[in-house]
Amino acid sequence: MAILPPGVSAESFASAIREFQDAVGRDWVFTSDDDLYSYRDHFSYIKDQPNELIPSAAVGPDTTEQVQAVVRTANKYKIPLYAISTGKNFAYGGPSPNVRGSVTVDLKRMNRILVCDDKRHFALVEPGVSYIDLYRHIQQNKLNVWVDTPDPGWGSLIGNAMDHGIGYTMGFYRDHFGAHTGMEVVLPNGEVMRTGMGAMPASQSWQEYRHGYGPDPCGLFGQGNFGIVTKMGFRLMPAPEHWRNGLVTVPKREDLIPLIEAVNYLCDLSMCGEPWYGSPLMGLMGNTEFRDAAMSFNESAMDRLAASAKLHSWQVELQFYGSERTTLANWEYAKEIVARKVPGARFTDGESLKTPLTREQIASTTGPYPTNMRRNITQGVPGLGIWYMTGRTENNPNAWNETHIGLFSLIGRSGEAVLKAQKDFADVARKLEMPSLFPNALQTPVNWYQFAFLMGNGFGLGRGDNSPAGKLAATAKLREVLRENAALGYGDYRAPPILQDDVADQYSFNDFVLRRFTEQLKDAIDPNGIISPGRAGIWPAPFRSMRGGMRS
Amino acid sequence: MAILPPGVSAESFASAIREFQDAVGRDWVFTSDDDLYSYRDHFSYIKDQPNELIPSAAVGPDTTEQVQAVVRTANKYKIPLYAISTGKNFAYGGPSPNVRGSVTVDLKRMNRILVCDDKRHFALVEPGVSYIDLYRHIQQNKLNVWVDTPDPGWGSLIGNAMDHGIGYTMGFYRDHFGAHTGMEVVLPNGEVMRTGMGAMPASQSWQEYRHGYGPDPCGLFGQGNFGIVTKMGFRLMPAPEHWRNGLVTVPKREDLIPLIEAVNYLCDLSMCGEPWYGSPLMGLMGNTEFRDAAMSFNESAMDRLAASAKLHSWQVELQFYGSERTTLANWEYAKEIVARKVPGARFTDGESLKTPLTREQIASTTGPYPTNMRRNITQGVPGLGIWYMTGRTENNPNAWNETHIGLFSLIGRSGEAVLKAQKDFADVARKLEMPSLFPNALQTPVNWYQFAFLMGNGFGLGRGDNSPAGKLAATAKLREVLRENAALGYGDYRAPPILQDDVADQYSFNDFVLRRFTEQLKDAIDPNGIISPGRAGIWPAPFRSMRGGMRS
């Protein structure tokens, strides 16, 4: 199934491949179907379709200089590139480029940890360094820092930050792009640029002050296509000596409003880590009466049935970091703040542990969750436990999300906004006859981002029709979900390539001025449009006619 | 002294002025010398010289639409604009544009507080809103948030953030640009753009998630010339119920190293606010023997003389925010962490106060400082107390900084880096025969930025030669300081227009690729170069030949 980059002849492509081989070594240029197998998205809704987003080749540079050579060759032959690193990017399109026939630039050989400073609390890494790599380095060198990791620890720090990914410790560190401290980027013309203090040749504080001097272009590289990041710094959280958690529950539906106010207060004073919201009523969804009340958003009926089941409506688990005494003081204060605002709130002490976790604690599967994932991840221990609860596992009864698209919308960070979003999302799901279990009246937001709530909606097919036609229909439906949500004020933060133009369409203020402005910038620095054309809806001039092409 | 924008005829300028009057009203276009008096930098080192950076006119729009009209007219006549708001920008050039004859766009009429949410903790403001304005709004409406203010409270939140300014509360909130939550910008072509979730017309979370979707251009507007910001959101710190401070001292010079490690640890876990470093030995500088030791960096002699004077070498004042009990737990933990690392450290409890401060407390002048500035500012109360210790006050014996240029360099956030920087800066000052009191062996860094140290060096003339020739000589000397510092790895974060090209020159990695990249972007979106040409060393094509012009 040999394919070519768009508009590139077989002869040109063969010449380019030879140049790529000269640049990175013959062993690191892949063109056979077998070799390219791992550069395809095997969960793709358009797998094996004529428009599958499949690369024409993959190249594996080992150094920044090799990335520069690859970019120069791509410019010469006008071949679009698409950079990936160590993660799987599940739910967001895997390794798929936006343009079929792109050359994948696989950065996983560049896996050097260049700096990891546990006195000033930062690391400087290459794209091939995964959370697990950095964690191991920290353990082996007994460094006094934690790494804030997303659910699967196999991902790249740089790759995850580039996709605006998140983690589970203290607020600031959870926003992986927000916690970056400057970059080295290979620009579309092949030049190497460093941002922030990295622009000073002799600087001693590259990882400490990212604004540098004058305009800072870093934001353009996140979810963007302005260059290939070859080094990036990250703030690391100093290792606290103690961790503790605690559970808060509140009785009534409307208690969610003051509960979230109280938790926002604690979070924004950095007195706790990620708050994990949920509903103790999930078990009642098997009860027909409750389910009917929930599906019709009958608030008083839900409250009545919860009370008669002696269950509270909402819960939040809080994490505390510090010493035994400061974490206790913060937890006691959390109780006080919540109790003042929510009559009837109950508090359950969780675990109180000296850190770091022992190997036995990390491996333990006793406790409130079927895996130890939650405790580990809130303490900076990367893992792969997430695959217990999701993934394409036919035999796993918990695999509610067996297909491969995740959509999360930004909602306001308040109880009012959550209760409204539940209804709004349910209305949309009903109107569009979505097969998903989500959304419903018990759905809670995630506070991964320090100051924002995301709420999931539209998770692909669920256990729906897995035929090619069924997948196309589901994709079309997800497009409708995105449109309906946008009309209601809900925008998504991330999407797989087949939906990126649709998400970009949500951001339409003043006739898409943000997108037009960004594309003007893109055209200025990448006239051949070779760096990830189409990513996040930004199409450079030579490829602009492809906008929206995945819809047809 | 009628002057014209460069290359603009008197007729064209007169037409432009009429259009400006049509746009903003006749009363809000200023061209007379009297009216323009307040738009000059009266502390300028080149005041009344032929190259004084003085505007040709000033216009005062009241709305975003009026800013758009002004920008369109400027484009039509190719007139450079320079936007200012409510602050004085002392030490950084006041209201001076980079190009003589620019038209100043004075945004102070746009002073609306559009949102101030004390449950989700953010504000959305226009450029004319000062810290004092927002503070008053919060007081009048009894809102449960604080504003993080820089030294003088009269400045604009937007203006200060645009210049990468800082404050004095908890780490995250101190970085005013870092704490922004999206912007509305009038682009060089006159269009209005909104970033982050603001790009979604119906979004309910503009101030909660600033990354939005895809590449984020916000960084280009900070210290930049890519547009005129007309609205901007900021995170606000929730009002803590209690504030406490404490003083830590450590005996020996080299104890600064573990002291800073301990404080970095506490800061990066958000257990304290701004650490305020100093040296209790400042009083010994009148003693000839100590002064000689200090000037020659004789470390053992300094330690010996400090011990015989029964004084400690270093101190740091820490601020704690929370409840009475959590602030106490944090302070006690701070003592424990420092004591573990620094034998001989001493701890002095400071004040422990229920917040907010009363009017009497705010106005009080008793306490450790000659004004109550410090206590107020660490508790989000803006003021003008800073003018006690600096400013051009001939009769004030404390006015060591009577002239008008401030240079602060980034240094590493470690004791080693501080001790090295003291020596490096002193060597440079000696070599260049600088008149300043700074730098010396007791100088400490400021930790305004959450993760960075700045250290002052080269504060203009001190009590030097205030003649025009003396000022020119001093400016030339400051240029040399910047060059010498850059060679040693110290880069500045901010500068007045007459030195901005020199600071930009410090950031020279790979033949100034960052500046070349930025100017490529600038040319793409501002072909006439009308928005603040030259700012932070970014010169658009039509004005590029002016680069370095202030040096001659």
Chai-1 contact restraints between the chains, C-beta under 6 A:
chainA,res_idxA,chainB,res_idxB,connection_type,confidence,min_distance_angstrom,max_distance_angstrom,comment,restraint_id
A,K119,B,E261,contact,1.0,0.0,6.0,A-B,restraint_1
A,R120,B,R413,contact,1.0,0.0,6.0,A-B,restraint_2
A,R120,B,S414,contact,1.0,0.0,6.0,A-B,restraint_3
A,H121,B,D268,contact,1.0,0.0,6.0,A-B,restraint_4
A,H164,B,H211,contact,1.0,0.0,6.0,A-B,restraint_5
A,F172,B,F172,contact,1.0,0.0,6.0,A-B,restraint_6
A,E191,B,V513,contact,1.0,0.0,6.0,A-B,restraint_7
A,V192,B,N510,contact,1.0,0.0,6.0,A-B,restraint_8
A,M193,B,V513,contact,1.0,0.0,6.0,A-B,restraint_9
A,M193,B,L514,contact,1.0,0.0,6.0,A-B,restraint_10
A,M193,B,F517,contact,1.0,0.0,6.0,A-B,restraint_11
A,R194,B,F509,contact,1.0,0.0,6.0,A-B,restraint_12
A,M197,B,L410,contact,1.0,0.0,6.0,A-B,restraint_13
A,M197,B,G491,contact,1.0,0.0,6.0,A-B,restraint_14
A,A199,B,Y507,contact,1.0,0.0,6.0,A-B,restraint_15
A,A199,B,F509,contact,1.0,0.0,6.0,A-B,restraint_16
A,A199,B,L514,contact,1.0,0.0,6.0,A-B,restraint_17
A,M200,B,G491,contact,1.0,0.0,6.0,A-B,restraint_18
A,M200,B,Q506,contact,1.0,0.0,6.0,A-B,restraint_19
A,M200,B,Y507,contact,1.0,0.0,6.0,A-B,restraint_20
A,P201,B,F509,contact,1.0,0.0,6.0,A-B,restraint_21
A,A202,B,G489,contact,1.0,0.0,6.0,A-B,restraint_22
A,S203,B,G489,contact,1.0,0.0,6.0,A-B,restraint_23
A,S203,B,G491,contact,1.0,0.0,6.0,A-B,restraint_24
A,Q204,B,G412,contact,1.0,0.0,6.0,A-B,restraint_25
A,Q204,B,G489,contact,1.0,0.0,6.0,A-B,restraint_26
A,S205,B,L410,contact,1.0,0.0,6.0,A-B,restraint_27
A,S205,B,G412,contact,1.0,0.0,6.0,A-B,restraint_28
A,E208,B,R413,contact,1.0,0.0,6.0,A-B,restraint_29
A,E208,B,F451,contact,1.0,0.0,6.0,A-B,restraint_30
A,E208,B,A452,contact,1.0,0.0,6.0,A-B,restraint_31
A,Y209,B,L410,contact,1.0,0.0,6.0,A-B,restraint_32
A,Y209,B,A452,contact,1.0,0.0,6.0,A-B,restraint_33
A,H211,B,H164,contact,1.0,0.0,6.0,A-B,restraint_34
A,Y213,B,V503,contact,1.0,0.0,6.0,A-B,restraint_35
A,Y213,B,Y507,contact,1.0,0.0,6.0,A-B,restraint_36
A,G214,B,Q223,contact,1.0,0.0,6.0,A-B,restraint_37
A,G214,B,A536,contact,1.0,0.0,6.0,A-B,restraint_38
A,G214,B,I538,contact,1.0,0.0,6.0,A-B,restraint_39
A,P215,B,L220,contact,1.0,0.0,6.0,A-B,restraint_40
A,P215,B,G224,contact,1.0,0.0,6.0,A-B,restraint_41
A,P215,B,T518,contact,1.0,0.0,6.0,A-B,restraint_42
A,D216,B,G219,contact,1.0,0.0,6.0,A-B,restraint_43
A,C218,B,G219,contact,1.0,0.0,6.0,A-B,restraint_44
A,G219,B,D216,contact,1.0,0.0,6.0,A-B,restraint_45
A,G219,B,C218,contact,1.0,0.0,6.0,A-B,restraint_46
A,G219,B,G219,contact,1.0,0.0,6.0,A-B,restraint_47
A,L220,B,P215,contact,1.0,0.0,6.0,A-B,restraint_48
A,Q223,B,G214,contact,1.0,0.0,6.0,A-B,restraint_49
A,G224,B,P215,contact,1.0,0.0,6.0,A-B,restraint_50
A,P238,B,Y265,contact,1.0,0.0,6.0,A-B,restraint_51
A,P238,B,D268,contact,1.0,0.0,6.0,A-B,restraint_52
A,P238,B,L269,contact,1.0,0.0,6.0,A-B,restraint_53
A,P240,B,L269,contact,1.0,0.0,6.0,A-B,restraint_54
A,E261,B,K119,contact,1.0,0.0,6.0,A-B,restraint_55
A,Y265,B,P238,contact,1.0,0.0,6.0,A-B,restraint_56
A,D268,B,H121,contact,1.0,0.0,6.0,A-B,restraint_57
A,D268,B,P238,contact,1.0,0.0,6.0,A-B,restraint_58
A,L269,B,P238,contact,1.0,0.0,6.0,A-B,restraint_59
A,L269,B,P240,contact,1.0,0.0,6.0,A-B,restraint_60
A,S270,B,S270,contact,1.0,0.0,6.0,A-B,restraint_61
A,S323,B,Y333,contact,1.0,0.0,6.0,A-B,restraint_62
A,R325,B,A329,contact,1.0,0.0,6.0,A-B,restraint_63
A,T326,B,A329,contact,1.0,0.0,6.0,A-B,restraint_64
A,T326,B,N330,contact,1.0,0.0,6.0,A-B,restraint_65
A,T326,B,Y333,contact,1.0,0.0,6.0,A-B,restraint_66
A,A329,B,R325,contact,1.0,0.0,6.0,A-B,restraint_67
A,A329,B,T326,contact,1.0,0.0,6.0,A-B,restraint_68
A,A329,B,A329,contact,1.0,0.0,6.0,A-B,restraint_69
A,N330,B,T326,contact,1.0,0.0,6.0,A-B,restraint_70
A,Y333,B,S323,contact,1.0,0.0,6.0,A-B,restraint_71
A,Y333,B,T326,contact,1.0,0.0,6.0,A-B,restraint_72
A,L410,B,M197,contact,1.0,0.0,6.0,A-B,restraint_73
A,L410,B,S205,contact,1.0,0.0,6.0,A-B,restraint_74
A,L410,B,Y209,contact,1.0,0.0,6.0,A-B,restraint_75
A,G412,B,Q204,contact,1.0,0.0,6.0,A-B,restraint_76
A,G412,B,S205,contact,1.0,0.0,6.0,A-B,restraint_77
A,R413,B,R120,contact,1.0,0.0,6.0,A-B,restraint_78
A,R413,B,E208,contact,1.0,0.0,6.0,A-B,restraint_79
A,S414,B,R120,contact,1.0,0.0,6.0,A-B,restraint_80
A,F451,B,E208,contact,1.0,0.0,6.0,A-B,restraint_81
A,A452,B,E208,contact,1.0,0.0,6.0,A-B,restraint_82
A,A452,B,Y209,contact,1.0,0.0,6.0,A-B,restraint_83
A,G489,B,A202,contact,1.0,0.0,6.0,A-B,restraint_84
A,G489,B,S203,contact,1.0,0.0,6.0,A-B,restraint_85
A,G489,B,Q204,contact,1.0,0.0,6.0,A-B,restraint_86
A,G491,B,M197,contact,1.0,0.0,6.0,A-B,restraint_87
A,G491,B,M200,contact,1.0,0.0,6.0,A-B,restraint_88
A,G491,B,S203,contact,1.0,0.0,6.0,A-B,restraint_89
A,V503,B,Y213,contact,1.0,0.0,6.0,A-B,restraint_90
A,Q506,B,M200,contact,1.0,0.0,6.0,A-B,restraint_91
A,Y507,B,A199,contact,1.0,0.0,6.0,A-B,restraint_92
A,Y507,B,M200,contact,1.0,0.0,6.0,A-B,restraint_93
A,Y507,B,Y213,contact,1.0,0.0,6.0,A-B,restraint_94
A,F509,B,R194,contact,1.0,0.0,6.0,A-B,restraint_95
A,F509,B,A199,contact,1.0,0.0,6.0,A-B,restraint_96
A,F509,B,P201,contact,1.0,0.0,6.0,A-B,restraint_97
A,N510,B,V192,contact,1.0,0.0,6.0,A-B,restraint_98
A,V513,B,E191,contact,1.0,0.0,6.0,A-B,restraint_99
A,V513,B,M193,contact,1.0,0.0,6.0,A-B,restraint_100
A,L514,B,M193,contact,1.0,0.0,6.0,A-B,restraint_101
A,L514,B,A199,contact,1.0,0.0,6.0,A-B,restraint_102
A,F517,B,M193,contact,1.0,0.0,6.0,A-B,restraint_103
A,T518,B,P215,contact,1.0,0.0,6.0,A-B,restraint_104
A,Q520,B,A524,contact,1.0,0.0,6.0,A-B,restraint_105
A,Q520,B,I525,contact,1.0,0.0,6.0,A-B,restraint_106
A,L521,B,L521,contact,1.0,0.0,6.0,A-B,restraint_107
A,L521,B,A524,contact,1.0,0.0,6.0,A-B,restraint_108
A,A524,B,Q520,contact,1.0,0.0,6.0,A-B,restraint_109
A,A524,B,L521,contact,1.0,0.0,6.0,A-B,restraint_110
A,A524,B,A524,contact,1.0,0.0,6.0,A-B,restraint_111
A,I525,B,Q520,contact,1.0,0.0,6.0,A-B,restraint_112
A,A536,B,G214,contact,1.0,0.0,6.0,A-B,restraint_113
A,I538,B,G214,contact,1.0,0.0,6.0,A-B,restraint_114
